[in-house]
């Protein structure tokens, strides 16, 4: 089926996309409705889950398409979408969040923290906001987001920490993960969409984008850690009083890391990485005593969110591509920065890759603006829903407010934008 159906369906798809965006900003209001109407609390709690939003409205879109065009075309459209990224994010979230992988990363970060000339709690928080996002260029952004969020959750995202500091921290984390994946050509979804078409390899990415992104990541992480210094120290002292988990055998950790590496290497082949995931599930059952509960529910919700974004986003080309192609390079940077807040940044760069006559300057500005704005909203970058799924319990009412995230990410986004424009 043609991915751009009749004009009436395109308009309905754009309206539903706008409703879904509004829903993400109003998600916390559904939690309030759950308290007002306890008889329907379950439904309101479900609609209050940010990860449910785009999946829910994608279902509404397919139902509307079936009513207008028939069941066959609706199912054909749903089948025409590529769900590799949602499946990959689901698998890599579960494996990266497993106890052996986290224990290994925490051990490495602990060794690094001893070298830094600041108290270890502050060093650990800084590494979670700086080193792990940059590690995303190696292990992919979704894995980096999951690991960093789980590391930072007991340090920063606790009920007693003021909300403004938590929104600053999550904004910095989202922006740093978005730009931290640009040191290679395969780790960041918006880069991956154009790398083969424009023949950008990892050497090109590092020399053109990566070193600038790394500087911005270091600045953002340093400012945020300084702002959090009192709260981070107190949180770590309390968490260490609760005891230390038994160490994970090196052989078990090695198997987990090998499976994670295999999934990353086979990221574009769902049959292969799903096979490795089944092996992972079997291994965790065989060595259950060295495992913590897997985050299957959180990962499934994130995959549902991203799949919904794939379905809804597939019918937005009719207005996005003409807009992208009409802008000069500097305007394209600012346009991509703003549009990323209301649509996935990988979708923007993909549309840009379809423009035959796009200049080298416009290519740079499109990708730079797309990754710089990747922390402004939950939908701006594919790994963001993973971070929300892990960290939302630390916020008031158990949900991340879209307005608070936008404000928290504004400063780090400006730092990233300045690095890409002026360096």
C-alpha positions as CSV (number, residue, x, y, z in Angstrom):
1,X,0.0,0.0,0.0
2,X,1.2,3.6,-0.7
3,X,2.4,5.0,2.6
4,X,0.7,8.3,1.7
5,X,-3.0,7.5,1.4
6,X,-5.7,9.8,0.2
7,X,-5.6,13.5,1.5
8,X,-8.4,13.0,4.0
9,X,-6.5,10.2,5.7
10,X,-3.3,12.3,5.8
11,X,-5.2,15.2,7.5
12,X,-6.7,12.8,10.0
13,X,-3.3,11.3,10.7
14,X,-1.8,14.8,11.3
15,X,-4.7,15.7,13.6
16,X,-4.2,12.4,15.6
17,X,-0.5,13.1,15.8
18,X,-1.2,16.6,17.2
19,X,-3.6,15.0,19.7
20,X,-1.0,12.5,20.7
21,X,1.5,15.3,21.3
22,X,-1.0,17.2,23.5
23,X,-1.7,13.9,25.3
24,X,2.0,13.6,26.3
25,X,1.9,17.1,27.8
26,X,-1.4,16.3,29.6
27,X,-0.4,12.8,30.8
28,X,0.0,13.9,34.5
29,X,-3.6,15.2,34.4
30,X,-4.9,11.7,33.9
31,X,-3.3,10.7,37.3
32,X,-5.4,13.5,38.9
33,X,-8.5,12.2,37.2
34,X,-7.8,8.7,38.6
35,X,-8.1,10.2,42.1
36,X,-11.3,12.1,41.2
37,X,-13.0,9.1,39.6
38,X,-11.8,5.9,41.5
39,X,-14.3,3.8,39.6
40,X,-12.3,4.3,36.4
41,X,-8.9,4.7,38.1
42,X,-7.4,1.8,36.1
43,X,-8.2,3.4,32.7
44,X,-6.9,6.8,33.8
45,X,-3.7,5.3,35.2
46,X,-3.2,3.6,31.8
47,X,-3.8,6.8,29.8
48,X,-1.5,8.6,32.2
49,X,1.5,6.4,31.2
50,X,3.5,8.5,28.8
51,X,4.8,5.3,27.2
52,X,1.2,4.3,26.2
53,X,0.3,7.5,24.4
54,X,1.6,7.0,20.9
55,X,0.7,3.3,20.8
56,X,-2.9,4.2,21.9
57,X,-3.3,6.9,19.2
58,X,-1.7,4.7,16.6
59,X,-4.5,2.1,17.2
60,X,-7.0,4.9,16.8
61,X,-5.4,5.8,13.5
62,X,-5.5,2.2,12.2
63,X,-9.2,1.9,13.3
64,X,-10.0,5.2,11.5
65,X,-8.2,4.0,8.4
66,X,-10.1,0.7,8.5
67,X,-13.4,2.6,8.8
68,X,-12.6,4.9,5.9
69,X,-10.6,2.7,3.5
70,X,-11.4,-0.8,4.6
71,X,-9.7,-3.4,6.8
72,X,-7.3,-4.6,4.0
73,X,-5.6,-1.2,3.4
74,X,-5.4,-0.5,7.1
75,X,-3.7,-3.8,7.9
76,X,-1.5,-3.3,4.8
77,X,-0.3,0.0,6.1
78,X,0.4,-1.4,9.5
79,X,2.4,-4.2,8.0
80,X,4.3,-1.8,5.8
81,X,6.0,-0.1,8.7
82,X,9.5,-1.1,9.9
83,X,9.4,-2.1,13.6
84,X,13.1,-3.0,13.9
85,X,13.9,-0.1,16.2
86,X,11.1,-0.7,18.7
87,X,12.1,-4.4,18.9
88,X,15.8,-3.5,19.3
89,X,15.1,-1.0,22.0
90,X,13.0,-3.6,23.9
91,X,15.8,-6.2,23.7
92,X,18.7,-3.9,24.5
93,X,16.9,-2.3,27.4
94,X,16.3,-5.7,29.1
95,X,19.8,-6.9,28.6
96,X,21.5,-3.6,29.5
97,X,19.5,-3.4,32.7
98,X,20.4,-6.9,33.9
99,X,22.3,-7.1,37.1
100,X,25.6,-8.5,35.6
101,X,25.8,-5.7,33.0
102,X,25.0,-3.0,35.6
103,X,27.4,-4.5,38.1
104,X,30.2,-4.5,35.5
105,X,29.5,-0.9,34.5
106,X,29.2,0.3,38.1
107,X,32.6,-1.4,38.8
108,X,34.3,0.4,36.0
109,X,32.7,3.7,36.9
110,X,33.8,3.1,40.5
111,X,37.4,2.7,39.4
112,X,37.1,5.9,37.3
113,X,35.5,7.8,40.2
114,X,38.5,7.1,42.4
115,X,40.7,9.0,40.0
116,X,38.6,12.2,39.8
117,X,39.5,14.9,42.3
118,X,36.1,15.2,43.8
119,X,34.1,13.1,46.4
120,X,33.2,9.7,45.0
121,X,29.4,10.3,45.1
122,X,29.8,13.4,42.9
123,X,32.3,11.6,40.7
124,X,29.8,8.8,40.2
125,X,27.0,11.1,39.3
126,X,29.2,13.0,36.9
127,X,30.2,9.8,35.2
128,X,26.6,8.8,34.9
129,X,25.8,12.1,33.1
130,X,28.9,12.3,31.0
131,X,30.8,9.0,30.5
132,X,27.9,6.7,30.0
133,X,26.1,8.9,27.4
134,X,29.4,9.0,25.5
135,X,29.6,5.2,25.8
136,X,26.4,5.2,23.8
137,X,28.6,5.7,20.6
138,X,29.9,2.2,21.3
139,X,26.9,0.3,22.8
140,X,24.1,2.4,21.1
141,X,22.1,5.1,22.7
142,X,19.2,3.0,24.1
143,X,21.7,0.8,26.0
144,X,23.5,3.9,27.3
145,X,20.2,5.5,28.4
146,X,19.1,2.4,30.3
147,X,22.5,2.0,32.1
148,X,22.8,5.7,32.9
149,X,19.2,6.0,34.2
150,X,19.6,2.9,36.4
151,X,22.9,4.3,37.8
152,X,21.5,7.7,38.5
153,X,18.1,6.7,39.9
154,X,19.2,6.0,43.5
155,X,21.5,9.0,43.5
156,X,19.4,11.8,42.0
157,X,15.9,10.7,41.3
158,X,14.6,10.3,44.8
159,X,11.4,11.8,46.4
160,X,13.4,14.0,48.8
161,X,15.3,15.8,45.9
162,X,13.5,19.0,44.8
163,X,11.7,18.5,41.5
164,X,13.6,21.3,39.7
165,X,16.9,19.5,40.2
166,X,15.5,16.2,38.9
167,X,14.2,17.9,35.8
168,X,17.6,19.5,35.2
169,X,19.2,16.1,35.6
170,X,16.8,14.3,33.3
171,X,17.1,17.1,30.7
172,X,20.9,16.9,30.8
173,X,20.8,13.1,30.6
174,X,18.5,13.1,27.5
175,X,20.4,15.8,25.7
176,X,23.8,14.2,26.5
177,X,22.6,10.8,25.3
178,X,21.2,12.3,22.1
179,X,24.5,14.1,21.2
180,X,26.7,11.5,22.8
181,X,25.9,8.9,20.1
182,X,27.4,11.0,17.4
183,X,31.0,9.8,17.9
184,X,30.2,6.9,15.6
185,X,28.0,6.3,12.6
186,X,25.8,3.6,13.9
187,X,24.8,4.4,17.5
188,X,22.5,7.4,17.2
189,X,19.2,6.7,15.3
190,X,19.2,10.1,13.4
191,X,22.7,9.5,12.2
192,X,22.0,5.9,11.3
193,X,19.2,7.1,9.0
194,X,21.6,9.1,6.8
195,X,25.0,7.4,7.2
196,X,24.8,5.0,4.3
197,X,23.0,7.4,2.0
198,X,25.4,10.2,2.5
199,X,28.4,7.9,3.0
200,X,29.3,9.1,6.5
201,X,31.5,6.7,8.3
202,X,32.6,6.8,12.0
203,X,35.8,8.7,11.3
204,X,33.8,11.4,9.6
205,X,31.3,11.5,12.4
206,X,34.0,11.9,15.1
207,X,35.9,14.7,13.3
208,X,32.7,16.6,12.2
209,X,30.3,16.0,15.1
210,X,31.8,13.8,17.8
211,X,34.4,16.1,19.4
212,X,32.0,19.0,19.6
213,X,29.3,16.8,21.2
214,X,31.9,15.4,23.7
215,X,32.7,19.0,24.8
216,X,29.0,19.9,25.2
217,X,28.4,16.6,27.2
218,X,31.2,17.5,29.6
219,X,30.0,21.0,30.1
220,X,26.4,19.9,30.7
221,X,27.4,17.1,33.1
222,X,29.7,19.4,35.1
223,X,27.1,22.2,35.5
224,X,24.4,19.7,36.5
225,X,26.6,17.8,39.0
226,X,27.6,21.1,40.6
227,X,24.0,22.1,41.0
228,X,23.2,18.6,42.5
229,X,26.2,18.4,44.8
230,X,24.4,18.4,48.1
231,X,21.6,16.2,47.1
232,X,23.8,13.6,45.4
233,X,26.1,13.2,48.4
234,X,23.2,12.7,50.8
235,X,21.5,10.2,48.6
236,X,24.5,8.0,48.1
237,X,25.3,7.9,51.8
238,X,21.8,6.7,52.6
239,X,21.8,4.1,49.8
240,X,25.1,2.6,51.0
241,X,23.7,2.0,54.4
242,X,21.3,-0.5,53.0
243,X,24.1,-2.9,52.1
244,X,25.8,-4.2,49.1
245,X,24.7,-6.9,46.7
246,X,26.7,-10.1,46.4
247,X,29.2,-9.9,43.5
248,X,28.4,-11.4,40.1
249,X,30.7,-14.2,38.9
250,X,33.0,-12.9,36.1
251,X,31.9,-15.7,33.8
252,X,28.2,-14.8,34.2
253,X,29.0,-11.1,33.5
254,X,31.0,-12.1,30.4
255,X,28.1,-14.0,28.9
256,X,25.8,-11.1,29.5
257,X,28.3,-8.7,27.9
258,X,28.8,-11.0,24.9
259,X,25.1,-11.3,24.3
260,X,24.7,-7.5,24.6
261,X,27.5,-7.0,22.1
262,X,25.9,-9.5,19.7
263,X,22.6,-7.7,19.9
264,X,24.3,-4.4,19.1
265,X,26.2,-5.8,16.2
266,X,23.0,-7.4,14.8
267,X,20.8,-4.3,15.5
268,X,19.4,-4.3,11.9
269,X,18.5,-8.0,11.9
270,X,15.5,-8.6,14.2
271,X,15.4,-12.3,13.6
272,X,19.0,-12.6,14.8
273,X,18.9,-10.3,17.8
274,X,15.6,-11.8,18.9
275,X,17.3,-15.2,18.8
276,X,20.1,-13.9,21.0
277,X,17.4,-12.5,23.4
278,X,15.8,-15.9,23.8
279,X,19.2,-17.3,24.6
280,X,19.6,-14.5,27.2
281,X,16.3,-15.3,28.8
282,X,17.3,-19.0,29.1
283,X,20.6,-18.1,30.6
284,X,19.0,-15.8,33.2
285,X,16.8,-18.7,34.2
286,X,19.7,-21.1,34.5
287,X,21.6,-18.6,36.7
288,X,18.7,-17.0,38.4
289,X,20.6,-16.5,41.7
290,X,22.9,-14.0,40.0
291,X,20.0,-12.0,38.5
292,X,17.7,-9.2,39.5
293,X,14.1,-9.0,38.2
294,X,14.2,-8.1,34.5
295,X,12.6,-4.9,33.4
296,X,10.3,-6.6,30.9
297,X,7.2,-4.4,31.6
298,X,9.1,-1.2,31.3
299,X,10.8,-2.3,28.1
300,X,7.5,-3.5,26.6
301,X,5.9,-0.1,27.3
302,X,8.8,1.6,25.6
303,X,8.5,-0.6,22.5
304,X,4.8,0.0,22.4
305,X,5.5,3.8,22.5
306,X,8.1,3.6,19.7
307,X,5.9,1.3,17.5
308,X,3.1,3.8,17.9
309,X,5.4,6.6,16.8
310,X,6.4,4.6,13.8
311,X,2.8,4.1,12.7
312,X,1.7,7.7,13.4
313,X,4.9,9.2,12.0
314,X,4.7,7.3,8.8
315,X,1.9,9.6,7.6
316,X,3.5,12.9,8.4
317,X,5.8,13.0,5.4
318,X,3.4,15.1,3.3
319,X,3.9,18.2,5.5
320,X,7.3,17.5,7.0
321,X,9.4,16.9,3.9
322,X,8.3,20.1,2.0
323,X,9.1,22.1,5.2
324,X,12.5,20.6,5.6
325,X,13.4,21.0,1.9
326,X,12.4,24.6,1.8
327,X,14.8,25.9,4.4
328,X,18.3,27.3,4.0
329,X,21.1,25.7,6.1
330,X,20.9,28.0,9.2
331,X,17.1,28.1,9.1
332,X,17.2,24.3,8.7
333,X,19.3,23.9,11.9
334,X,16.8,26.0,13.9
335,X,13.8,24.3,12.2
336,X,15.2,20.8,12.9
337,X,15.9,21.9,16.5
338,X,12.3,22.9,16.9
339,X,10.7,20.1,14.9
340,X,12.6,17.5,16.9
341,X,10.5,18.4,19.9
342,X,7.3,17.4,18.2
343,X,8.6,14.4,16.1
344,X,11.3,11.8,16.4
345,X,14.6,13.2,15.2
346,X,15.4,10.1,13.2
347,X,12.2,10.7,11.2
348,X,13.5,14.2,10.4
349,X,16.9,13.1,9.2
350,X,15.3,10.3,7.2
351,X,13.2,12.8,5.3
352,X,16.3,14.9,4.7
353,X,18.1,11.9,3.2
354,X,15.3,11.6,0.6
355,X,16.1,15.2,-0.8
356,X,18.3,14.6,-3.8
357,X,19.7,18.1,-4.1
358,X,20.5,18.8,-0.4
359,X,23.8,20.6,0.1
360,X,26.7,19.5,2.4
361,X,26.0,22.5,4.6
362,X,22.3,21.5,4.9
363,X,23.2,17.9,5.7
364,X,25.3,19.1,8.6
365,X,22.8,21.5,9.9
366,X,19.9,19.0,9.7
367,X,21.7,16.4,11.7
368,X,23.2,18.9,14.2
369,X,19.8,20.4,14.9
370,X,18.1,17.0,15.1
371,X,20.5,15.6,17.7
372,X,20.9,18.9,19.7
373,X,17.1,19.0,20.2
374,X,16.8,15.3,21.1
375,X,16.3,15.9,24.8
376,X,13.4,18.4,24.7
377,X,10.5,16.0,24.8
378,X,9.9,12.3,25.4
379,X,9.4,11.7,21.6
380,X,12.4,13.7,20.4
381,X,14.8,10.8,20.5
382,X,14.1,7.0,20.5
383,X,16.0,6.3,23.8
384,X,14.0,8.9,25.8
385,X,11.0,6.7,26.6
386,X,13.5,4.2,28.1
387,X,14.8,6.9,30.4
388,X,11.3,7.9,31.4
389,X,10.3,4.3,32.1
390,X,13.2,3.9,34.5
391,X,13.1,7.3,36.2
392,X,9.5,8.3,36.4
393,X,8.9,6.8,39.8
394,X,11.3,9.4,41.3
395,X,9.0,12.2,40.2
396,X,5.9,13.6,41.8
397,X,2.8,11.4,41.0
398,X,5.1,8.9,39.4
399,X,5.3,10.6,36.0
400,X,7.6,13.0,34.1
401,X,5.9,16.2,33.2
402,X,6.4,17.3,29.6
403,X,6.7,21.0,30.6
404,X,9.2,20.2,33.3
405,X,11.3,18.2,30.9
406,X,11.2,20.9,28.3
407,X,12.5,23.5,30.8
408,X,15.1,21.1,32.2
409,X,16.5,20.4,28.8
410,X,16.5,24.0,27.5
411,X,19.9,24.9,29.0
412,X,21.7,21.7,27.9
413,X,20.1,22.1,24.5
414,X,21.5,25.6,24.1
415,X,25.0,24.3,25.0
416,X,24.7,21.5,22.4
417,X,23.4,23.9,19.8
418,X,26.3,26.4,20.5
419,X,28.9,23.7,20.2
420,X,27.6,22.5,16.8
421,X,27.2,26.1,15.4
422,X,30.2,27.9,16.8
423,X,33.0,25.2,17.1
